[in-house]
């Protein structure tokens, strides 16, 4: 995700790179809807103590949804 953000700005005029960047952005958004990301968010917050994992590649709405889903996971 970090490399994608850099490529988006560094190679703004390169159509092939921007096509790849657009694909990675779609892939990241798709992944954010998967349970594994909710579990990762839960681990970042509860195991690592990180109250605000920085995920700049997701919209605020997607981050809020991910956080809500991570909070509703069953605890072991």
N, C-alpha and C positions, 0 to 999 in steps of 0.2 A: 504494500500500500504506500509506503514512504517513497519507494522508487517511482511508483506511478505518479505520485504528486510532483516529484521532481521532473520527470519526463514531460508531464503536461506543460510545464513552464519553460523548461530548457529547450525542448524541441517543438515549440508551438507552431512552427511553420511546416513541419514534416508530416505530411498526410498519413504515411504508413505508421509512424509512431503514434499519432493521435488516434488512429483507428485501433491500435493495440491498447492505448490508454482507455478508450471508451469501452472496450471489451472488459478490461480489468475492473473498471468502475461498475459495470453491470454484474460481474462475477462477485465483487465485494458486497454489493447490495443483496444479491441472491443469498450469499453466505450468511449475511446478517439475520436472515429469516430462519436459519437452521438452528436446531436445538443445541448443537455443539458450541455455537457462539454464545448462546444464553448461558451455557455451563461455563464457558471461558470467562464471561463477564462476572458470573457468580464467584469463580475462583479468584479473579483479580481483586474483587472487593473483599471477600471473606478470608481468603488464605494469604493474600499479599497485603491486605489493608489499604488498597488503593481505592479511595472513594470516587475518583473521577478519571477512569482510564481515558486517555485522549485518543479518540477515533475520528480524526478530521475528515476522513473519506466518507463518512456517513452523515446524512442530514440529521438535524436535531430531532425530527420526528422518528427517524429510524433508531437513533441512540436511545431516545426515551422508551420506545417500544422494546428494544433489546434489554434495557434495564428493568422494565416492568416484568418481562418474561423471566429474567434471571432471578428476580425476587420471588417469583411464584414457583420456582423449582422445589421439589420435595427435598428436605434436608435429611442427611443420613444420621 
